[in-house]
Amino acid sequence: MHKARIFLGLIAFLLVLQGCKSTQKQASETSKYKRKPITEVSQAQLDNDAVMIEAKIQSELGNFDQAVALYKSLLKKDSTYSAAYYELGSIYYMKGVFTSAIQYTQKAHDLSPNNVWYKLQLADSYMQSHKYPEAIEVLESLVKLHPEVLEYYYKLANTYISNRQIEKAIGVFNRVEKRIGVSEEISVHKQRLWEALGKQDKAIEEIEALADAFPHEVKYNSILAELFMAKKNYNKAFVYYNRVLKADPDDKYIHVSLASYYRRIDEPEKAYNELKTSFEKNALSSDEKVQILTTFYTAEEFYGKYSKYAYDLVDVIMKNNPDTMTLSLFYGDVLMRQRKYAEAARQFNNYIKIDSSDYSVWEALLICESEIPNNDKHLALLCDRVINLFPTFPLAYYMKGYILYSEDNYATAIEILENGLKWVGDNQTIETELYVLLAECFYRIGKYDEAYKYFDNYLEQRPNDVGVLNNYAYYLSEHDTDLEKAEKMSKKAIDADPNNATFLDTYGWILYKMGKYDEAETNMRLAIDKDKAKSPTLLEHYADILEKLGKTEKAKEYRTKAEKVRQEREKK
């Protein structure tokens, strides 16, 4: 322990200890020890004081066992030395031995019942032992002894609260209020205590008294409005909100509060207008506006039921805060959900100009750019940029591969797509899309075994994709490969979508390849009946089947129909 600190502590101790005669009870003691004129001190008292000082020194040094021994030796000589009892109580209190702390402090208190320090230590010791009634008794006597000291009232009130005597605590605060008048601190304390008791009307009365005492304080009207909102007394809440608006029209939150009020009474248009007014005033920061907006509406409401309000409010925020980076992301997301992809892409580009390190922003930009018509050239360049910046993310590989596939550049597409496949990790969605696109590319360059391998990989993960089942089955039939497998896949597609003319055509063609001409004719006839697009390919397939069945004239009729359809389409 620092020597200077001990020295200063001892000086204070000596000043209050001079001439202490513990056997004499004092009428009123506000210091730990009562001072007496030096001329009245006996030699025995001086000897006792010397032991007291030595005990205090040992206590300050942390030698508590020596200090306790000295205090107890002193009490053997003079059992009425209240200061020694008090110091023993202090040591035991500090060590957490509250039973002993109570025992010794109680003796000090009995000898000097009006000593403030003794009362405080005794009350604290009782509280630490959860003996709240005893602590309350001591503190009540302290308040009675010194009614001018507000600190003692607060300590008493807190002890009543600890003892779950909430109304008694409120009564103590009422005593303070009688001495100092209505104050925010006391009224708010009482309000919270009444709320804890579930007596909301009483809680409101406290704040109403506060508002009456300080009519120019806007915040009390705000509190009352919120309290009435909690009670669902919306008419009363509206009165107080209007008082706030009248007293302070520039209050940055008043229109937000009024919006909440209108939301509660199911007037969404008025709620929207209040939020719009608040956002246009620009007293709130952009981040505050976004937080208010995203908590005011649930996600379902924001993007669904109240989207027309929410989206317009986002526009209002952007007009007032156009350069906010955070808002670019937020606004971009909102525009994406409205399918305004070109506008959303501009917002994401704004963000990337400031911070290009976040892959999720690039991914959102890729998705937006992919939805813009006739944008393949720009999208391909963007894919290259993303691949260079984030080579371990597969989406850009897939998109670039798809563009190359649509340009019939199958070999380069395969190279890009296979590179993307290395980075799919556990992203099964991208993995399956890469599989099917690779299958289509390999099929078109005549590497059928590779194509079939990727189709099989795809169907392992998505066995019920009827479109892929149909295409794969058709490809197999075109090359007279594994026709039984093709038939099963085609039948599965038809079972899922029995009125699909394309699927029926595939199934009929597979049956034709398998030599099942009667079944093939039945299914192809059904396909033609279901084909609203009047595909010439279906008509030709049907003609091929009819020829195998020896129905030559009818076959010629359908070939003529097919040719006529083709000519009409070419004219268009």
N, C-alpha and C positions, 0 to 999 in steps of 0.2 A: 504494500500500500504506500502511496506517495507520502513522504514525510511532511511536506508543507500542508497537505490536506489534513493529516492527523493533528498537526500543530494548531491549525485554525479551528478544527473541531474542538480541541481541548480548551482553547481560549473561550469559546462560546460556552462550553460546559462549566468552566470555572466561574464565568461571570454570573451564571444563574445559580451556581451552587453556593456562592459566598453566604455564610451565615445561616445555612439551611438547618432548621431544627424540625425534624420530621415528626416529632411527637405532638406538635401543636396542629390541630385541624384548622384549616383556613376557610374563611367565609366565601371568598371568591378567588380562584387561581386561574389565570390565563396563560401562565408559563409553566414549564415542566416542574420547576422547583421554586419555592417561595423564598425570596431574599429577606434576610433580617439584618438589622444594624450590626456592624462588625464588633461593636463594644459588648454585645450581649452573648457572644459565642464563647462556650467553655472549651477547656483543653480537650475534654472527651469528644466534643463535637468536632474540633479540629482534627483529632486522630481519625475519627470516622470519615471525615471528608477526605483525608489523605488516602484511606483505603478505597473510597469511592472513586477518587481520581485515578488511582492505579488500576482499578477494575475497568474504568472507562478506557484507559490507554490500551490494556490488553484486548478489550473488545474491538477497538479501532484497528488494532494490529491483526485481528482475526483469530486471536488466541481465546476462543470462546470458553473453553474448559477452565482456563485460569481465571477468566473474568467471572464466570459463574461461581467458582470456589470463593473468590474474594467477596462477591456480593452476599453469598450465603454466610460467610464468616462475619460480615458486618451485621447481618440480621440476627445472628446469635447474640451479639452484643446489644443490639437495639432493634427489637422486633417491630418497632413503629416507624422505621425509616422507610417512608413511602417511596422515595426516589429509587432505592435499591430494588424494591418489588417491581417498580415500573421498568427498570433497566433489565431485570431478569425476564420480565414478560416480553420485552422487545427482542431479546436474544432468542427466546423460544419461538416467538412469532416469525422471526427471520429464518429460523431453521425448520419451520413448518410444523412444529410441535404445538398445535393450537390448544390442546387441553391444558398444558402447562402454562402457555401464554395467558389463557383465561384465568387460571388459578392465581398467578402472581399479579397480573394487572388488576384483578378484582380486589386483592388485598390493598394495592396502592389506592384504588378508587374508594375503598371503604374508609381508609385513613384520611383521604382528601377528596371528598365526594363532589366538590365543585371544580376540580382541576380538569380543564378542557382536554389536555393531552391524554390524561388517564381515560377519560370517557371515550375519546376517539379510538385509542388503541384497544380498549375493551370491546367497543362496538365492532371494530374490524375483526378482532379475534372471534367473536361470536359469529360474524358473517362467514368467515372462512370455515367455521365448523358447522355451517348451515343451521345455526341456532338463531333463526331470524326473529322470533318473538322477543328473545332476550336482547338482541341488538336493537330492536325497535324501542324497547323500554329505555335503554341507555340514551338513544338518540333523541327520543321525546324529551327526556330530562335536559339534554344539551340545548335543544331548541328553546325550551322554557327558560333555561339559564341565560341564553344569548339570543333572543328573538330577532336581533338586528343582523345576524350573520346568515345570509341566504344560502351559503354553501351547506350548512347543516340541514336545511330543509330538503335540498336536492339529495343529500345522502340518505335522509330519512325516507323520502319518496321512493328512491331506488330500492331500499330495503323492503318497503311494503310490496313493491313489484316482485322482488325475489321471493317473497312469501305468498305471492299470488293474491294479494289484497289490493286489487287494482283501484277499487273505489276509494279505499283509504289513501292511496297514493294521490289520486285526484284531489282528495280533501286537503292534503298537504300543499299541493300546488295552488289550491284556492286560498290557503293562508298566505302564501307568498303574494298572490295577486292582490289581496287586501292591503298588503304593506306597500307594494310598488305600483299597483294599477295594472291594467291590461297590457300584456306584452306579447310579442310574437313567439318568443321562446316558450313561455308558459302555456299559451293557447295551443300551440302546435303539439306540445307534450300531452296536454289533456285530450286534444283531438285524437291522437294516436291511441291513447289508452281507452277512450270510449269505443274506438273502432275495434280494438282488441277484445272488448266485451261484447261486440256485436251490436252496440247501440249507436247506429249511424246517425239518428236524429240528434243525439247529444253531441256527437262529433261535429256535425254541421253547425249546431248552436255555438260552439266554441269559435269557429271561424267567422260566423256571422257577427259575433261580438267583436272580433278583431277588425272586421271590415267596418263596423259602425264606429269603432274607436279611431280608425285610421282611414277615413273615406277616400283619401287621395291615393292610397296604395292599390295599384291595379292587380298585383299578384294575388291579393286575398279574394278578389272577384273570380280570378282564374281558378283558384283552388276550389271555391264554392261551385263553380260550374262543373268541374271534374267530379266533385263529390256527388252532385245531383245527377250527373251522367251515370255514375256507378250505381246510383239508386234507381236508375231508369225513369227519373223524374225529368223528362226532357224539356218540358215547358219551363220549369224553373232554371234548368241549365241554360236554356236559350236566353233568358233574361240576363243572367250574369255574363254570358259571352258578349251580349250586346253592350253591357256596361263597359267591358274591357275595350271593345271596338270604339265606343264613343270617347272613352278616356284616353286611349292611345291607339289611334288608327294605324300607326306604323309598327305596332307590335308584330314581330316577325312570325309568330306562331298562331295568331288569332284566326286567320283564315283556314289554317290547317285544322284547328280545333272545330271551327264551324263546319268544315267538310266532314269531320267525324260525326258531328251532331246530325247532319243531313243523311249521312250513311245509316245511322242508327234508326232514323225515322223513315228509311226506305225512300229517299228522294235522291237517286243517283245523279240526276242532271244538275241539281243544286250543289251536290257534293263536288262534282267535277268543276263547276264554275268557281267554287271557293278555292279549290286547289290551283286552278288556273290563275286566279287573282294573286294568290300567294306566290306562285312561281314567276309571274310577270313582274311583281314588285322587286324581285332580285335581292331582297334582304338576306335570303338563305343562300348558302354556298351550293355549288353544283352537286357536291357529294351529299349534302343534306337533302336536297330535292330528290335525288335518286333514291336515297334511303326511305324517305317519306312515301314516295310513289310505290316502291316495291313492297312496302309493308302495308300500305293502305289497301291494295288489292291483292288477293291471293293469286298464285300463278294461274290457276284456272280462270279467274275473273280477268286477269291482266291480258291473257292471250285468247280469251273466249268471250264470256258474257259482257264484260265492260271494255273490250279491246278498243272500241271506237273512242272512248274517253282516254284510256291509258295511252294509246298511240299518239293521240293529239297532245297529251301532256308531255310526252317525250319530245315531240316537235317543239313545244314551248320552251322546254329546258334547253334544247340545242340552239334555238335562236338566241337565247340569252347567254349561253355558255358554249359557243361554237368551237373553242380551242381546247376544251378539256379532254385529255387523253382517255380518261376512264369512261367518259360518256361516248366516245367513239366506239368502244367495244359494246357498251350497253345499247346504243342506238343501232349499231350494226346487227346485233342479235334481234332486236325488235323488227327491223326491216326484213331480215331473213324470214322471220315468222309470218310476215305479211307477203312473202314471196316477191319482195322488191329487191331482186338480187343485184341489179346494177348499182342501186343506191347503197345497199349494204356493202358491196365490194368497195365503194369509195370510202366508206367509214373505216373499214379494216385497213385499207391502204394508208389512210391518214395515221392510223395507229402505228403501222409498220415503219412509217417514215421516222417515227420517234423511237420506237423500240422494236427491233426485228428479231428478238431472241426467243419469243414465245411461239412455239410450234402450233399451239391450238388456234392462234389467230390466223396463221398461214393456212391451216386446214379449213377454217371457216371461209377464208378467201377462195381457196380452191373450189369448195362446194358452190359458192356464189357464182364464180366465173364459169363453172361447168353448166350452170342453169341459164346462162345468157345465150340467146340464139346466135348462130353464125359466129361463134367466138373461139373456134378451135385453134386458130393460129396463135392468138394471145394466150389461150389456156396452155398450149404446148410450151410456150416460152416460160410461163409461170411454173409449170411442172419442172422444167429444167432447173430453174432457180431454187425451187424447194428441195429438189434432189441433191443439189450441191450444198445447200445449207443444212439439211436434215436427212442425210443418206440412209438412216436406219428406220424411217417411217414409210410404209408401203403405199399410202394412198396416191401420192404423186406418180409413182411407177404405174399403178393401175390406170390412172387417167391418161397419162402419156401413151401407154400401150393401147388404150382404147382408140385414141385419136389416130394412131398409126394403123390400127386394124381397119378403121373406117376409111382410111386412105388406101387400103389394099397393100400396105407396106408390112406384110406379115412377118418377114424375117427379122426386121428391126424391132417390131412389136414383141416378138418372142424373146428377143434378147433383153428388152426392158422389163417385160413381165417376169421372166425368170430371175432377174436381179431383185425385183420387188418381193418375190416369193421367199427370198432368203431372210427377209426382215419381218415376216408376219407375226412371229412370236405366237402369242395366244389369241391374236385377233382373227377369229374364225370367219367373221363376215368378209373381210378383205381376202383372206385365203381362198375361200370358195369362189369369190368373184374372179380372182386370178386364175383359178383352175379352169373355169368354164371359158374364159377368154382365150387362154392358152389352147384349150381343146379346139376352139373354132379356128384359131390361127393355124395350128398344125394340120387340121383337116383341109384347109384351103391351099396348103402347099404340098398336099399329097402324102404327108407323113401320118397315115391313118392310125398306126399302132400307138404313136405318141398322143394323138388326139383322143383315142379311146381310153388310154391310161388316165388322162386328165378328166375325161367325163366320169370315169369310175370314181376317181378321187372326190369329185364334186358330189356325186350321188351318195357316197358314203356319209357325207355330212348333211346333205339335203335330199333324202331319198324320195320325197314327195313333190319335188319341183316338176310339175307336169310339163312345163315348156321344154325343159332340158330332156326329160324322158322322151318326149315326142321327137325332138330334133335328133337326139342320139339314135333312137330307134330308126328314124328315117335314113340317117347316114349309113347305118349298118345294112339296111335293106338295099340301098343304092349300090353297094359293093358286094351284095349277096354274102354278107359276113354274119355269122352267129344269129341266124334268123329267128331261132326260138327265143333267144334273149330279147331280140328286137320286138317280137310279138308280145312278150310279157310286159315290157316297158310301155309299149303303145296301148295295150289293154288297160294298164294301170292309169294312164293319162285319160283315157276315155271314161273309165269308171268315175274319175274325179270330175270330169266335165263332158258329159255325154252328148251335148248339143254343139260341141266345137267342130266345125267343118274341117279345119286343118287336121285335127287329131283323127277324125274319122277317115280322112284321105290317107294319112300315114298308115293307119291300121289296115285299110283296104289294100294299099300298095304292098304291104308286107305279106298279106295273105296271097296276093297275086304272085309275089316272088316265091312263096312256098308252094305254089301250085294249087292253092285252095280257091279255085276260080268262082265257084258258086257263092261262097262266103264273102269273097272279095267284091263280087258284084253287089251283093246286098248292102254291104257297108259303104261302098263308093256311091251307090245310088242315094243312100241316106246323107252322105257328105254333100252331094250336089244339092239336095233338097234344103240342107241347112246353110248352104253357102250364099250369103247375101251379097258377097263381093263378086260373085260369078267369075271365079278364077279359071282361066283357060287350062291351067295345069291339071285341075281336077277333071275337066272334060276330056283331056287327052288320056289321063290315067284310066278313066272309065272306058274310053274307046279301046285301049289296049286290052282291058279285061274282056270286053265284048268280043273282040277278035279271037281270044283264046277259047271263048265259049261257042265260036262258030257263028256269031251274030254279026256278020260282015257288014250288011247294009246299015244296021243300027250303029255300028262302029264308025262308018263313014259319016253318018249324020252328026255324031258328036265331035268328030274331027273338024267338020265344017263349022260347027258352032264355036269351037275353040279358036279357029282361025279368024272368024268374024269378030269375036271379042277382042282378039289381039289387034286387029286392024282399027277397031273403034278406039281402043286405048291409045294407039299410036297417033291417031288424029287429034286426040285431046292433048 
